[in-house]
Amino acid sequence: MKDKMNPKGTISGKKVLVVGELLVDIISDQNIESLAFAAQFSTNQGGSSANLCANLKWLGVDAELVASVGNDNLGTFLINELQTVGIANTYINLSTDRQTSIVLVAKNEHTPDFIPYRSADLDIKQVDDQAIEGATIIHSTAFALSKEPARGSILTAFQKARDMGKFISIDWNFAPSIWHTDDGKVIFNEVMALAPLLKISVDDLQRFVGAPLSIEQSIEWLNSLQAEVICLTCGKDGVWYKTKSEAWKHEQALAVEKAVGVTGAGDAFWSGFLSAFIQEKSIDKCVVRALEVAKMKIEKPNPLYKIKLLTNY
């Protein structure tokens, strides 16, 4: 088997199909609490869905991205960035009447302040049936599900995938500033009815519920869900996780030498989890892998796919 960190090799014959946002992250160069204090920014490929897909490719997982960008220079930048890690633009729509979406992000060691300017990322078309059929897991995010027409395309793809016996994966990265007056509850329940692999952070859940929650209260709230797997990420407090047939377990976060790249750590965590899950590793091992990959991202300022690593998993 090839080095599992080599994007040109695959760790299994299985595939993850990621359907969701591909956009430009414009991130402050300095750590700041609020965008009100930003002075200089750097341009990066972004979008939780695209980040996860790129991470999976870097980890050696066969993965494809269904997304939409504008037919403009920023769209070209994003496609070129993804091609460096081996993601083809086969299922990336070039919107002729929408501009490439951007998000301003305040670099921060905690959950960052951000402002989205959305356009082309919403223009996801109907997902190709053959792409769904060829996948083992189909993944998306709350961000991508927040608006039509992307929402309808993703939900249709999810239902088709479930009917085909595929695993559904969702990062419920809920933010009120993305959903506006929609509280997301109806869509969340639709996705939960498909018994997905659910990744959600304590911060995400608090925003979704609209109230402060302790870790214990978060676990109690999640207990009623019929998900295949639930991972509740708690930052420095590690992760609480369970399967539909097992009780909650806890795994400590790994010690970080210096936190320099917190943006994208959640995507790194879930890509590590899915890279182990698709190999049919135990859930315990999936979580350990997830924490290891998250640690790598937190300690590096750049995307994981720009890191050359010799370590085998």
Secondary structure, DSSP 8 states (H G I E B T S, - for coil): ---TT-TTS-SSS-EEEEES--EEEEEESS--SSGGG---EEEEEE-HHHHHHHHHHHTT-EEEEEEEEESSHHHHHHHHHHHTTT--STTEEEESSS---EEEE---SSS--EEEE-SGGG------HHHHHT-SEEEEEHHHHTSTTHHHHHHHHHHHHHHTT-EEEEE----HHHHTT--SHHHHHHHHTT--EEEEEHHHHHHHHTS---HHHHHHHHTT---SEEEEE-GGG-EEEEETTS--EEE-----S-----TTHHHHHHHHHHHHHTTT--HHHHHHHHHHHHHHHHT-SS-GGG-------
